[in-house]
Amino acid sequence: MEDLQNIAVIFGGKSVEHDISIITGLQVLMNLDREKYNVVAVYMSKKNRFYIGKDLEDIEFYKQDNFERQLKEVVILNGGILARVGKLGIKKICRLDFVFLALHGGVGEGGSVQGLLDVFGVKYSSPDVLGSSIGQNKHLTKLLCKSLDINTTKYVVLDSSLNIEKRVKDLRFPLIIKPNTLGSSIGLSVAKDLKTCIESVEFALMFDNKVIVEEAVVNKREFNIAVLHSKTGYELSSIEEVTNGNSFLSFEDKYLESDPKYISSGHILGANIDKKLKLEIINNSKKICDCLGLDGCIRIDYLYDNDKLYLNEINTIPGSFANYLWGEKGYSFSQLLDKVKEGICCKNINNGNKITEFSSNVLKNFSQGGKIVK
């Protein structure tokens, strides 16, 4: 029997979406095939420290106070070595063959952890540093869409609460206000007048250095699609229509509200839309993925009103890896995770053939008398 590959699932992290990340991490852990992989749960604390522990796959464990005291701190070293940090030094645990990043927001979704893994030569499940950082940044996403002739809503970017009236004067109320790099609707507000807009901007600036203020799509329909970078190229999921009426859901609405009107909010997989709109969603999604070279399984969200489609957001590490969008394609969550890994590993094999070193005589020929300009 062949040795099992060592797979780590990293979740948590310093992010306002920390708790949602734990849920996604546990879902990934639950659905990885243990007959194929030796799976290691790696919890990333709110101080961005890595930990392992026997109880990390139990949701009840995280409901305890000071649960981190029961964990063992680890580090990732060059070559993908996962090692224990202790009083007697560093002790190797295993060499990681692959990492599933179940991190939402913060350094985990914005590209920093991806950069760390790149330096150490570890393959991972999400887009690379560039794709991750642009995908998390709503302003850069809108600029990218403009270059690709993809519609976005009219907006302004604010980095302070000064002169808001002047800066939003060309926008039509109601307005959506949200932090530039956050997800899960954290810090999101709807403003129907200037007073509420000012208060909402001040609130959103508590979470981020920049805030997006954009016109709301009032009579909206909302569509989502997932894109998987498999070993055969990009695959697109069924298109989902989110049927939450015409409301704009906050974090509390999505995750904490017990009101029946939110519980009854639904999702129609295989949205009932005409061929033209379906092709526009598919083609726009392909454009974005081709431009950024997005790996893993991402989700792209759209808004639609008055025969006009707008890109809303790119989610480079969507909740639950957007596995529910693949049901009509016949992929189970476990199969989807396998396909994510296969697609990344194939791409990395190809990239491994590229020239990354270049020999020269620059240093040898540089004399001691030469001047180094600072």
C-alpha positions in Angstrom: 0.0 0.0 0.0 1.3 3.4 -1.0 2.0 5.9 1.8 -0.8 8.4 2.3 -0.2 12.0 1.3 0.0 14.5 4.1 -2.7 17.1 3.7 -3.1 20.1 6.1 -6.3 22.1 6.4 -5.6 25.6 7.7 -8.4 27.7 9.1 -9.1 30.6 11.5 -6.6 33.5 11.3 -6.6 37.1 12.3 -9.8 38.2 10.6 -13.3 39.4 11.5 -14.4 36.2 9.6 -12.4 34.0 11.9 -15.4 32.0 13.2 -16.9 31.5 9.7 -13.4 30.2 8.7 -13.5 27.6 11.4 -16.9 26.3 10.1 -15.5 26.0 6.5 -12.3 24.3 7.9 -14.3 21.7 9.7 -16.5 21.0 6.7 -13.3 20.4 4.6 -11.9 18.2 7.3 -15.1 16.2 7.4 -15.1 15.6 3.6 -11.5 14.8 2.8 -11.0 11.1 1.9 -9.0 9.6 4.8 -8.3 6.5 2.7 -6.2 8.8 0.4 -4.8 11.3 2.8 -3.2 11.7 6.2 -5.1 14.8 7.3 -3.8 17.4 9.8 -6.0 20.1 11.2 -4.1 23.3 11.6 -5.8 26.1 13.6 -4.5 29.6 12.9 -5.2 31.8 15.9 -6.3 35.4 15.9 -2.7 36.3 16.4 -1.8 34.3 13.3 0.0 31.5 15.1 -0.4 27.9 14.0 -1.6 25.1 16.3 -2.4 21.4 16.1 -4.5 19.4 18.6 -6.5 16.2 18.9 -9.8 18.1 19.4 -9.6 20.6 16.5 -12.2 18.6 14.5 -14.8 19.0 17.2 -17.0 22.1 16.9 -17.7 22.0 20.6 -14.0 22.5 21.4 -14.1 26.1 20.1 -16.9 27.0 22.5 -14.6 26.7 25.5 -12.7 29.7 27.0 -9.0 29.7 26.4 -9.1 26.5 24.3 -5.7 27.5 22.7 -4.0 26.4 25.9 -4.8 22.8 25.0 -3.1 23.0 21.6 0.5 22.6 20.5 2.1 25.4 18.5 3.6 24.5 15.1 5.5 26.2 12.3 5.8 25.5 8.6 9.4 25.3 7.4 11.2 25.3 4.0 10.2 22.2 1.9 6.8 22.1 3.6 8.0 20.6 6.9 5.4 20.9 9.6 7.2 21.1 12.9 6.4 21.3 16.6 7.7 24.2 18.6 8.7 23.3 22.1 11.0 24.0 25.0 13.7 21.7 23.5 13.5 23.3 20.1 11.8 22.3 16.8 10.7 18.7 16.1 9.6 17.6 12.7 6.0 16.2 12.5 5.7 15.5 8.7 6.3 17.0 5.3 3.2 18.5 3.8 2.2 17.5 0.3 -0.7 19.9 0.0 -2.5 22.5 2.0 -6.3 23.3 1.8 -6.7 27.0 2.8 -10.1 27.4 4.5 -9.3 30.9 5.6 -11.7 33.8 5.1 -10.6 37.4 5.0 -7.4 38.8 6.5 -4.0 37.5 5.6 -5.4 34.1 4.8 -7.6 35.2 1.9 -5.7 38.3 0.9 -2.5 36.5 -0.3 -0.1 36.7 2.7 -0.4 33.0 3.7 -0.2 32.1 0.0 3.1 34.0 -0.2 4.4 32.2 2.8 3.6 28.8 1.3 5.1 29.8 -2.1 8.4 30.7 -0.3 8.4 27.3 1.4 7.5 25.4 -1.7 4.1 24.1 -0.5 1.2 23.6 -2.9 -2.2 25.1 -1.8 -5.8 25.2 -2.8 -6.5 28.9 -3.5 -5.4 31.4 -6.1 -1.9 32.7 -5.9 -0.8 36.0 -4.2 -1.9 38.3 -7.0 -5.2 36.6 -7.6 -6.0 36.5 -3.9 -5.1 40.1 -3.2 -7.1 41.5 -6.1 -10.0 39.2 -5.4 -10.2 40.4 -1.8 -9.9 44.1 -2.8 -13.3 45.3 -4.0 -11.9 48.5 -5.6 -9.2 46.6 -7.6 -11.9 44.1 -8.6 -14.0 47.0 -10.0 -11.0 48.4 -11.9 -10.2 45.0 -13.3 -13.8 44.6 -14.5 -13.7 48.0 -16.2 -10.6 46.8 -18.2 -12.5 43.7 -19.2 -15.7 45.5 -20.2 -17.7 43.9 -17.3 -20.3 46.1 -15.6 -20.0 47.1 -12.0 -22.3 49.5 -10.0 -21.4 53.2 -9.9 -19.2 53.8 -6.8 -16.7 55.9 -5.0 -13.9 54.9 -2.7 -13.5 56.7 0.7 -10.6 56.6 3.1 -12.0 59.0 5.6 -15.4 60.4 6.7 -14.5 63.9 5.6 -16.5 65.7 2.9 -18.7 62.7 2.3 -21.6 64.9 1.0 -19.4 66.3 -1.7 -17.8 62.9 -2.6 -21.1 61.0 -2.9 -23.1 63.8 -4.6 -23.2 62.0 -8.0 -24.5 58.8 -6.5 -28.2 57.9 -6.3 -29.6 56.7 -3.0 -30.0 54.1 -1.6 -26.3 53.4 -1.2 -24.5 50.3 -0.1 -21.5 50.9 2.2 -19.0 48.2 2.9 -15.3 47.8 3.9 -13.0 47.4 0.9 -11.4 44.0 1.8 -14.0 42.2 4.0 -16.5 39.5 3.2 -19.4 37.8 4.9 -21.3 41.2 4.8 -19.3 42.3 7.9 -19.5 46.1 8.2 -22.1 46.3 5.4 -24.8 48.9 5.7 -27.6 50.4 3.5 -28.1 54.1 3.5 -31.2 55.8 2.3 -30.1 59.3 3.1 -26.9 61.3 3.7 -27.0 61.2 7.5 -27.2 57.4 7.5 -24.5 57.3 4.8 -22.1 59.3 7.0 -22.8 57.1 10.0 -22.3 54.0 7.8 -19.0 55.2 6.4 -17.7 55.9 9.9 -18.8 52.4 11.0 -17.2 50.7 8.0 -13.9 52.6 8.6 -13.6 50.8 11.9 -12.9 47.6 9.9 -10.8 48.8 7.0 -8.7 51.7 5.7 -10.9 52.1 2.6 -14.7 51.9 2.1 -16.7 51.3 -1.0 -19.8 53.4 -1.4 -21.9 52.2 -4.3 -25.4 52.6 -5.8 -27.7 49.8 -4.7 -29.3 47.7 -7.4 -32.8 48.1 -6.0 -34.9 45.7 -8.0 -32.1 43.2 -8.1 -31.8 39.5 -8.8 -28.7 37.9 -7.5 -26.8 35.1 -9.2 -23.7 33.1 -8.1 -21.5 30.8 -10.0 -18.4 28.7 -9.0 -15.4 28.2 -11.2 -13.1 25.2 -10.6 -9.5 25.1 -12.0 -9.3 21.3 -12.6 -6.6 19.4 -14.4 -8.5 19.8 -17.7 -9.0 23.5 -17.4 -11.7 25.7 -16.0 -15.0 24.1 -15.2 -18.1 26.1 -14.3 -20.8 25.1 -11.9 -24.5 25.5 -12.2 -25.8 29.1 -11.8 -27.6 29.8 -8.5 -30.2 32.4 -7.9 -30.3 33.7 -4.4 -34.0 34.3 -3.5 -33.9 36.5 -0.4 -36.3 38.9 -1.9 -35.0 42.5 -2.3 -33.2 42.7 1.0 -29.5 43.3 1.6 -28.4 40.9 4.3 -25.8 41.9 6.9 -23.6 39.4 8.8 -26.2 39.1 11.5 -28.9 38.4 9.0 -26.9 35.7 7.3 -25.5 33.9 10.3 -27.2 34.9 13.5 -30.8 35.9 12.7 -33.6 33.5 13.7 -36.4 35.4 12.1 -38.4 33.1 9.7 -38.1 35.6 6.8 -34.3 34.9 6.7 -34.6 31.2 7.4 -37.0 31.0 4.4 -34.5 32.8 2.2 -33.5 30.2 -0.4 -31.3 29.3 -3.3 -32.4 28.1 -6.7 -29.7 25.9 -8.2 -30.0 25.9 -12.0 -31.4 29.4 -12.2 -34.4 29.9 -14.5 -32.8 32.5 -16.8 -32.6 32.9 -20.6 -29.7 31.8 -22.7 -28.3 35.3 -23.2 -28.0 36.1 -19.5 -26.6 32.6 -18.8 -23.9 33.1 -21.4 -23.0 36.6 -20.1 -22.5 35.2 -16.6 -20.4 32.3 -17.9 -18.3 34.5 -20.3 -17.7 37.2 -17.7 -16.5 34.6 -15.2 -14.2 33.0 -17.7 -12.7 36.4 -18.5 -12.0 37.1 -14.9 -10.4 33.7 -14.2 -8.3 33.8 -17.4 -7.0 37.3 -16.6 -6.0 36.5 -13.0 -5.2 32.9 -13.5 -7.4 31.9 -10.6 -6.7 28.5 -9.1 -8.8 26.4 -6.7 -12.6 26.7 -6.5 -13.8 30.3 -6.5 -17.2 31.9 -6.5 -18.3 35.0 -8.4 -21.4 36.9 -7.4 -23.5 39.0 -9.8 -26.5 41.4 -9.5 -29.0 41.9 -12.3 -31.6 44.6 -12.9 -33.3 46.1 -16.0 -31.6 43.8 -18.4 -28.1 44.8 -17.1 -25.7 42.4 -15.3 -23.2 43.7 -12.7 -20.3 41.9 -11.1 -20.7 42.1 -7.4 -17.8 40.3 -5.8 -15.1 37.6 -6.3 -14.7 35.1 -3.5 -11.4 33.4 -3.8 -12.0 31.1 -0.8 -15.8 30.9 -0.7 -17.7 29.5 2.3 -17.9 25.7 2.2 -15.7 25.9 -1.0 -19.1 26.6 -2.8 -19.5 22.8 -2.9 -23.4 23.2 -3.0 -23.1 24.7 -6.5 -21.7 21.5 -7.9 -24.6 19.2 -7.1 -26.1 19.3 -10.6 -22.7 18.4 -12.0 -22.6 15.3 -9.9 -19.6 16.3 -7.7 -19.7 15.4 -4.0 -17.8 17.7 -1.6 -15.1 15.0 -1.3 -14.8 14.7 -5.1 -14.6 18.5 -5.4 -11.7 18.7 -3.0 -9.9 16.0 -5.0 -10.4 18.0 -8.2 -9.1 21.2 -6.6 -6.0 19.4 -5.5 -5.5 17.7 -8.8 -5.8 21.0 -10.7 -3.3 22.8 -8.6 -0.8 19.9 -8.7 -1.0 19.7 -12.5 -0.4 23.4 -12.8 2.6 23.3 -10.4 4.2 20.5 -12.3 4.0 22.6 -15.5 5.4 25.6 -13.7 8.2 23.5 -12.4 9.7 23.3 -15.9 10.2 27.1 -16.1 13.7 28.7 -15.7 14.0 30.2 -12.3 17.8 30.6 -12.0 20.3 32.5 -14.2 24.0 32.3 -13.8 26.2 35.4 -14.5 29.6 36.8 -13.8 28.2 40.1 -12.3 29.5 39.5 -8.8 32.8 37.9 -9.9 33.6 40.8 -12.1 32.6 43.4 -9.7 35.8 45.0 -8.3 36.3 46.2 -4.8 36.8 49.7 -6.1 33.3 49.7 -7.7 30.8 52.0 -6.1 27.5 50.5 -4.8 24.7 53.1 -5.2 22.3 53.2 -2.3 
